[in-house]
Amino acid sequence: MKKPSEPEDSREQLRQSIIGLGERSIRKSYYPELQQRIAELEERNRELQTEITERMVAQASARKLSRQLQQSQKMEAIGTLAGGIAHDFNNILAIIIGYTEIAKVNAKAECLTRNCPVFKNLDHVLQASERAKELVRQILTFSRQQDDDKKPLQIGPVIKEALILLRASLPQSIEMRTNLACADAQVLANATQLHQIIMNLGTNAHHAMRETGGILTVEVEQVEIEEFDKKSKGLLLAAGRYLLLKVCDNGCGMEQSMLDKIFDPYFTTKPLGQGTGMGLAVVHGIVKSHEGLIRVYSEPGKGTSFLIYLPQLLAKPDDPVLQCNEEIPMGTEKILLVDDEALVAEMQAKLLESLGYTVTYKTDPQQMLQLFTADPSAYDLILTDMTMPKMNGAILTEKILAIRPDMPIILCTGFSELINERKARSLGVKAFAMKPLVRKSIAELVRKALAG
């Protein structure tokens, strides 16, 4: 008699039980090796993730360095351009200044006092030329081809000049208000860098108000920081008198999170392509270099205020205005002059002749050298330009001193990367001067060079 068949599900359960027993046996045998292999794979995965991250950071850094290199090359090109502009523009200024002073000398018989309209007009020309001369110096400073020197100056005129330039770039929807009650107060500063502060802060204010318009306020006031003043304790400034420069706008303002990073290099709130993020970092560096302090206050929708504290100077600087009746040294010696710019050479010759000297001038350095070689003792002093075709002033100086080692030489330049005062002195010249030179300056240089 046949045994009844077992249900199908019972056989399936038995089969699964046997399979499970085999899997547990295999797992038990290989478990340590599997765990070790899993750990190795996880470690390798972490290493790969780290390597990928490092490569991404390196690539981002390489792109950033590439952009910085391109910017550096652009600035170098701008610097070269600035030097070329400075040389040519200084020659133009030399002609304007020189002939203006010659006109003053020729008019002296008719105009014996400063009340004469001719003298007043000519003085205005000279003052404007001095401003242009200072502008060239600022261009060279921006391109880092001159040192950023500090000197006592009145803060008011610098701010006014910067605001005139700034006003030209602002739309009519932005009103500008100023209160320069302490404009005559002085600081030990670099005029170019103070100018840069105003322009940078003013430009930032423009961006904050360009959509809705608003008011840009620039003020200067005197503040006294006392040693135990609780109100000024958080300023971290030494006790003393300061000039407080305020640049405020009623634009969109900023969140606190932005204020915490506002002076960081490359941080900017402007859209891509509209700002480098270096403006406020530069301002911060300038203020620090002037031993001052900068603070910023802002709220969204309520505008932004920059407060800059600069140590005040109590001594009053000398009046820089040119005087037409001042004592100017003169002489009767013979001068040989060379400058490749015909108008500059002619003007300098007339200027020196107005001081009593006998002047022979040339526009070709080779012709001038031939004239000197023919009779080295015929001249008491040589005045030469630096940048000239065929032969520059440095080479000409060496050739002249090889013929007559005791020859007094004055070397002038509008701008040249090849020469500075230290290099000029090493060549053996008695004096080195940057063009343009006013009559009094060239008169003093000549007397100094002749005196040895």
C-alpha positions as CSV (number, residue, x, y, z in Angstrom):
1,M,0.0,0.0,0.0
2,K,1.4,3.3,-1.0
3,K,2.5,5.9,1.5
4,P,0.4,9.1,1.1
5,S,2.5,12.0,-0.5
6,E,3.6,14.9,1.7
7,P,2.2,18.3,1.0
8,E,4.1,20.4,-1.4
9,D,4.7,23.3,1.1
10,S,6.2,20.9,3.6
11,R,8.8,19.8,1.0
12,E,9.5,23.5,0.2
13,Q,10.1,24.3,3.8
14,L,12.5,21.4,4.2
15,R,14.4,22.6,1.1
16,Q,14.7,26.1,2.3
17,S,15.8,24.8,5.7
18,I,18.6,22.8,4.1
19,I,19.7,25.8,1.9
20,G,19.7,28.1,5.0
21,L,21.8,25.7,6.9
22,G,24.4,25.7,4.0
23,E,24.4,29.5,3.8
24,R,25.0,29.9,7.5
25,S,27.8,27.4,7.3
26,I,29.4,29.3,4.4
27,R,28.9,32.7,6.0
28,K,30.5,31.4,9.2
29,S,33.5,30.1,7.3
30,Y,34.1,33.3,5.2
31,Y,32.8,36.0,7.5
32,P,36.1,37.4,8.8
33,E,37.5,37.6,5.2
34,L,34.4,39.3,3.9
35,Q,34.5,41.9,6.8
36,Q,38.1,42.6,6.1
37,R,37.5,43.0,2.4
38,I,34.6,45.3,3.1
39,A,36.7,47.4,5.4
40,E,39.4,47.7,2.7
41,L,36.9,48.8,0.1
42,E,35.5,51.4,2.4
43,E,39.0,52.8,3.2
44,R,39.8,52.9,-0.5
45,N,36.6,54.7,-1.2
46,R,37.4,57.3,1.5
47,E,40.9,57.8,-0.1
48,L,39.3,58.3,-3.5
49,Q,36.9,60.9,-2.1
50,T,39.8,62.7,-0.4
51,E,41.9,62.6,-3.6
52,I,39.0,63.9,-5.7
53,T,38.4,66.8,-3.2
54,E,42.1,67.7,-3.2
55,R,42.2,67.7,-7.0
56,M,39.1,69.9,-7.2
57,V,40.7,72.4,-4.7
58,A,44.0,72.3,-6.7
59,Q,42.1,73.0,-9.9
60,A,40.2,75.9,-8.4
61,S,43.4,77.3,-6.9
62,A,45.1,77.0,-10.3
63,R,42.2,78.8,-12.0
64,K,42.4,81.6,-9.4
65,L,46.2,81.9,-9.8
66,S,45.8,82.1,-13.5
67,R,43.3,84.9,-13.2
68,Q,45.6,86.7,-10.7
69,L,48.5,86.3,-13.2
70,Q,46.4,87.8,-16.0
71,Q,45.4,90.7,-13.8
72,S,49.1,91.2,-12.8
73,Q,50.1,91.2,-16.4
74,K,47.4,93.8,-17.2
75,M,48.6,96.0,-14.3
76,E,52.2,95.7,-15.5
77,A,51.0,96.8,-19.0
78,I,49.1,99.7,-17.4
79,G,52.3,100.6,-15.5
80,T,54.3,100.7,-18.6
81,L,51.7,102.8,-20.3
82,A,51.6,105.1,-17.3
83,G,55.4,105.6,-17.5
84,G,55.2,106.5,-21.2
85,I,52.3,109.0,-20.5
86,A,54.2,110.5,-17.6
87,H,57.3,111.1,-19.7
88,D,55.4,112.9,-22.5
89,F,53.0,114.8,-20.3
90,N,55.8,116.0,-18.0
91,N,57.6,117.4,-21.1
92,I,54.3,119.2,-22.1
93,L,54.0,120.6,-18.5
94,A,57.6,121.7,-18.6
95,I,56.9,123.9,-21.6
96,I,53.7,125.3,-20.0
97,I,55.4,126.1,-16.7
98,G,58.6,127.4,-18.2
99,Y,57.0,129.8,-20.7
100,T,54.5,131.0,-18.0
101,E,57.4,131.9,-15.7
102,I,59.3,133.5,-18.5
103,A,56.1,135.6,-19.2
104,K,56.1,136.6,-15.5
105,V,59.7,137.7,-15.8
106,N,59.0,139.7,-19.0
107,A,55.9,141.3,-17.4
108,K,57.7,142.3,-14.2
109,A,58.5,145.8,-15.5
110,E,54.8,146.5,-15.9
111,C,53.5,144.5,-13.0
112,L,55.4,145.2,-9.8
113,T,52.7,143.9,-7.4
114,R,50.7,140.6,-7.1
115,N,47.5,142.7,-7.7
116,C,48.4,143.0,-11.4
117,P,45.8,140.9,-13.4
118,V,48.7,139.5,-15.6
119,F,50.5,138.1,-12.6
120,K,47.2,136.7,-11.2
121,N,46.4,135.0,-14.4
122,L,49.9,133.5,-14.8
123,D,49.8,132.4,-11.2
124,H,46.6,130.5,-11.9
125,V,48.3,128.8,-14.9
126,L,51.2,127.8,-12.7
127,Q,48.9,126.5,-9.9
128,A,46.9,124.4,-12.5
129,S,50.2,123.1,-13.9
130,E,51.3,122.1,-10.4
131,R,48.0,120.1,-10.0
132,A,48.7,118.4,-13.3
133,K,52.2,117.6,-12.2
134,E,50.7,116.1,-9.0
135,L,48.3,114.1,-11.1
136,V,51.1,112.5,-13.1
137,R,52.7,111.6,-9.8
138,Q,49.5,110.0,-8.7
139,I,49.3,107.9,-11.9
140,L,52.8,106.6,-11.3
141,T,52.0,105.9,-7.7
142,F,48.9,103.9,-8.7
143,S,51.0,101.9,-11.1
144,R,53.5,101.3,-8.3
145,Q,56.4,103.1,-10.1
146,Q,56.8,105.7,-7.3
147,D,56.9,105.3,-3.6
148,D,53.8,106.2,-1.5
149,D,55.3,109.0,0.6
150,K,53.3,110.7,3.4
151,K,53.5,114.4,4.2
152,P,51.5,116.9,6.2
153,L,48.5,118.0,4.2
154,Q,45.1,119.6,4.6
155,I,42.4,117.0,4.2
156,G,39.8,119.3,2.7
157,P,41.3,120.1,-0.7
158,V,42.0,116.3,-1.3
159,I,38.4,115.4,-0.5
160,K,37.0,118.2,-2.6
161,E,39.0,117.2,-5.6
162,A,38.0,113.6,-5.3
163,L,34.3,114.6,-4.9
164,I,34.5,116.6,-8.1
165,L,35.6,113.5,-10.0
166,L,33.1,111.3,-8.2
167,R,30.2,113.7,-8.9
168,A,30.9,113.3,-12.7
169,S,30.4,109.6,-12.4
170,L,27.2,109.7,-10.3
171,P,23.7,109.8,-11.9
172,Q,21.5,112.8,-11.1
173,S,19.3,110.6,-8.9
174,I,22.0,110.6,-6.3
175,E,22.4,113.8,-4.3
176,M,25.7,114.7,-2.8
177,R,25.9,116.6,0.5
178,T,29.2,117.7,2.2
179,N,30.1,119.2,5.5
180,L,33.9,119.9,5.5
181,A,33.9,122.3,8.5
182,C,37.4,121.1,9.4
183,A,38.8,121.2,5.9
184,D,41.9,123.1,7.0
185,A,42.8,120.5,9.6
186,Q,45.9,118.5,8.7
187,V,47.0,114.8,8.7
188,L,50.2,113.1,7.9
189,A,49.1,111.2,4.8
190,N,49.5,110.4,1.1
191,A,47.2,112.5,-1.0
192,T,46.8,109.9,-3.7
193,Q,45.7,107.2,-1.1
194,L,43.2,109.6,0.6
195,H,41.8,110.3,-2.9
196,Q,41.5,106.5,-3.4
197,I,39.5,106.1,-0.2
198,I,36.9,108.7,-1.2
199,M,36.6,107.2,-4.7
200,N,36.2,103.6,-3.5
201,L,33.7,104.4,-0.8
202,G,31.8,106.8,-3.1
203,T,31.7,104.1,-5.8
204,N,30.3,101.6,-3.3
205,A,27.6,104.0,-2.3
206,H,26.7,104.5,-5.9
207,H,26.1,100.8,-6.4
208,A,24.0,100.8,-3.2
209,M,21.7,103.6,-4.5
210,R,21.8,103.3,-8.3
211,E,18.4,101.6,-8.6
212,T,16.4,103.9,-6.2
213,G,18.6,107.0,-5.9
214,G,19.5,108.6,-2.6
215,I,21.8,110.8,-0.7
216,L,25.6,110.5,-0.4
217,T,27.0,112.4,2.6
218,V,30.6,113.2,3.1
219,E,31.6,114.9,6.4
220,V,34.8,115.7,8.3
221,E,34.9,116.6,12.0
222,Q,37.4,116.7,14.8
223,V,37.1,114.2,17.7
224,E,39.1,113.8,20.9
225,I,39.9,110.3,22.1
226,E,40.6,110.4,25.8
227,E,42.6,107.7,27.6
228,F,39.7,106.6,29.9
229,D,36.8,107.5,27.7
230,K,34.3,104.6,27.9
231,K,32.6,105.6,24.7
232,S,35.8,105.3,22.7
233,K,37.1,102.3,24.5
234,G,36.1,99.9,21.8
235,L,37.8,101.9,19.1
236,L,41.3,100.7,20.1
237,L,42.9,104.0,19.3
238,A,45.6,105.8,21.2
239,A,44.5,108.9,23.1
240,G,44.6,112.1,21.1
241,R,42.9,114.3,18.5
242,Y,41.6,112.7,15.3
243,L,39.9,113.7,12.1
244,L,36.7,111.7,11.6
245,L,35.8,111.2,7.9
246,K,32.2,110.0,7.4
247,V,31.0,108.6,4.1
248,C,27.3,107.7,4.4
249,D,24.5,106.6,2.0
250,N,20.9,105.7,2.5
251,G,20.9,102.9,0.0
252,C,20.0,99.2,0.4
253,G,22.3,98.5,3.4
254,M,23.8,95.1,4.3
255,E,23.1,92.2,6.6
256,Q,25.4,91.5,9.6
257,S,26.8,88.4,7.8
258,M,28.1,90.7,5.1
259,L,29.5,93.2,7.5
260,D,31.7,90.5,9.1
261,K,33.4,89.8,5.7
262,I,33.3,93.3,4.1
263,F,37.0,94.0,4.4
264,D,38.1,90.5,3.2
265,P,40.0,90.5,-0.1
266,Y,37.9,89.3,-3.1
267,F,34.6,89.5,-1.1
268,T,32.0,91.5,-3.0
269,T,28.3,92.0,-3.0
270,K,28.3,93.2,-6.6
271,P,27.2,91.0,-9.6
272,L,29.9,89.1,-11.5
273,G,32.0,91.4,-13.6
274,Q,31.1,94.5,-11.7
275,G,33.6,94.4,-8.9
276,T,36.8,92.7,-7.9
277,G,36.2,92.6,-4.1
278,M,39.5,94.5,-3.5
279,G,38.1,98.0,-3.1
280,L,37.3,97.9,0.6
281,A,40.3,95.7,1.4
282,V,42.5,98.4,-0.2
283,V,40.7,101.1,1.8
284,H,41.3,99.1,5.0
285,G,45.0,98.7,4.2
286,I,45.4,102.4,3.5
287,V,43.7,103.5,6.8
288,K,45.9,101.0,8.7
289,S,49.1,102.3,7.0
290,H,48.0,105.8,8.2
291,E,47.7,104.5,11.8
292,G,44.0,105.1,11.7
293,L,40.8,103.0,12.1
294,I,37.8,102.3,9.9
295,R,34.4,101.2,11.2
296,V,31.2,100.4,9.2
297,Y,27.6,100.5,10.3
298,S,24.7,99.2,8.2
299,E,21.2,97.8,8.3
300,P,19.1,96.4,5.4
301,G,17.0,99.2,3.9
302,K,18.7,101.9,6.1
303,G,21.9,102.5,4.3
304,T,25.6,102.3,5.2
305,S,28.0,104.5,7.1
306,F,31.8,104.3,6.9
307,L,33.7,106.1,9.7
308,I,37.4,106.7,9.3
309,Y,39.6,108.0,12.1
310,L,42.9,109.6,11.1
311,P,45.4,111.1,13.6
312,Q,45.3,114.9,13.3
313,L,48.5,116.9,12.9
314,L,48.5,120.1,15.0
315,A,51.4,121.8,13.2
316,K,50.5,123.9,10.2
317,P,52.3,123.1,6.9
318,D,54.0,125.7,4.8
319,D,51.9,127.4,2.2
320,P,52.6,125.7,-1.1
321,V,51.3,128.5,-3.3
322,L,54.0,129.9,-5.6
323,Q,55.3,133.3,-4.8
324,C,56.3,135.7,-7.6
325,N,58.5,138.0,-5.5
326,E,60.5,135.3,-3.7
327,E,64.3,135.5,-3.8
328,I,65.7,133.4,-6.7
329,P,69.5,132.6,-7.0
330,M,71.1,133.8,-10.2
331,G,74.5,133.5,-12.0
332,T,76.6,134.4,-15.0
333,E,78.2,131.0,-15.8
334,K,78.0,129.3,-19.2
335,I,75.7,126.3,-19.6
336,L,75.5,123.6,-22.3
337,L,72.0,122.1,-22.5
338,V,70.6,119.2,-24.5
339,D,67.0,117.9,-24.8
340,D,65.5,116.1,-27.8
341,E,62.3,118.0,-27.4
342,A,63.0,121.3,-29.3
343,L,60.4,123.3,-27.4
344,V,61.6,122.0,-24.0
345,A,65.2,122.8,-24.9
346,E,64.4,126.3,-26.1
347,M,62.2,127.0,-23.1
348,Q,64.9,125.8,-20.6
349,A,67.5,127.9,-22.4
350,K,65.3,131.0,-22.1
351,L,64.5,130.2,-18.4
352,L,68.2,129.9,-17.6
353,E,69.0,133.1,-19.6
354,S,66.4,134.9,-17.5
355,L,68.5,133.9,-14.5
356,G,71.6,135.5,-16.0
357,Y,73.3,132.5,-17.5
358,T,74.8,132.2,-21.0
359,V,73.2,129.1,-22.6
360,T,74.0,127.0,-25.6
361,Y,71.4,124.3,-26.4
362,K,71.1,121.3,-28.7
363,T,68.4,118.8,-29.5
364,D,70.8,116.0,-30.6
365,P,73.0,114.5,-27.9
366,Q,75.7,113.5,-30.5
367,Q,76.0,117.0,-31.7
368,M,76.1,118.3,-28.2
369,L,79.0,115.8,-27.4
370,Q,80.9,117.0,-30.4
371,L,80.5,120.6,-29.3
372,F,81.7,119.8,-25.8
373,T,84.6,117.6,-27.0
374,A,85.9,120.5,-29.2
375,D,86.3,122.7,-26.1
376,P,85.6,121.0,-22.7
377,S,86.7,124.1,-20.8
378,A,84.2,126.5,-22.5
379,Y,81.3,125.5,-20.2
380,D,80.7,125.6,-16.5
381,L,77.7,123.2,-16.3
382,I,75.8,120.7,-18.4
383,L,72.1,120.0,-18.2
384,T,70.9,116.9,-20.0
385,D,67.7,115.0,-20.5
386,M,67.7,111.3,-19.8
387,T,65.4,109.8,-22.6
388,M,66.8,110.8,-26.0
389,P,67.3,109.0,-29.3
390,K,70.8,107.8,-30.4
391,M,72.2,108.3,-26.9
392,N,70.5,108.6,-23.5
393,G,71.5,110.9,-20.7
394,A,73.3,108.2,-18.7
395,I,75.6,107.3,-21.6
396,L,76.2,110.9,-22.4
397,T,77.2,111.6,-18.8
398,E,79.7,108.8,-18.9
399,K,81.3,110.1,-22.1
400,I,81.4,113.7,-20.8
401,L,83.0,112.7,-17.4
402,A,85.5,110.6,-19.3
403,I,86.7,113.8,-21.0
404,R,86.4,116.1,-18.0
405,P,85.8,114.3,-14.7
406,D,85.1,117.5,-12.7
407,M,82.3,118.7,-15.0
408,P,79.1,119.5,-13.1
409,I,76.1,117.7,-14.7
410,I,72.4,117.9,-13.9
411,L,70.4,115.0,-15.2
412,C,66.6,115.5,-15.8
413,T,63.8,113.2,-16.8
414,G,60.1,113.2,-17.4
415,F,60.1,109.6,-16.4
416,S,62.4,106.7,-17.1
417,E,62.6,103.1,-15.7
418,L,66.3,103.2,-16.4
419,I,67.2,106.0,-13.9
420,N,66.5,107.2,-10.4
421,E,68.4,109.5,-8.1
422,R,70.5,106.7,-6.6
423,K,71.6,105.5,-10.1
424,A,72.2,109.1,-11.3
425,R,74.4,109.8,-8.3
426,S,76.4,106.6,-9.0
427,L,77.1,108.0,-12.6
428,G,78.7,111.0,-11.1
429,V,76.1,113.7,-11.7
430,K,75.8,116.6,-9.3
431,A,72.0,116.7,-9.3
432,F,69.0,114.7,-10.5
433,A,65.6,116.2,-11.1
434,M,62.1,115.1,-12.3
435,K,60.5,117.3,-14.9
436,P,58.8,119.7,-14.9
437,L,60.9,122.1,-12.9
438,V,59.7,125.6,-11.9
439,R,62.1,128.5,-12.3
440,K,63.0,128.6,-8.6
441,S,63.8,124.9,-8.5
442,I,66.0,124.9,-11.6
443,A,67.8,128.1,-10.3
444,E,68.6,126.3,-7.0
445,L,69.7,123.1,-8.7
446,V,72.1,125.0,-10.9
447,R,73.6,126.9,-8.0
448,K,73.9,123.7,-6.0
449,A,75.6,121.8,-8.8
450,L,78.0,124.7,-9.6
451,A,78.9,124.9,-5.9
452,G,79.8,121.2,-6.0
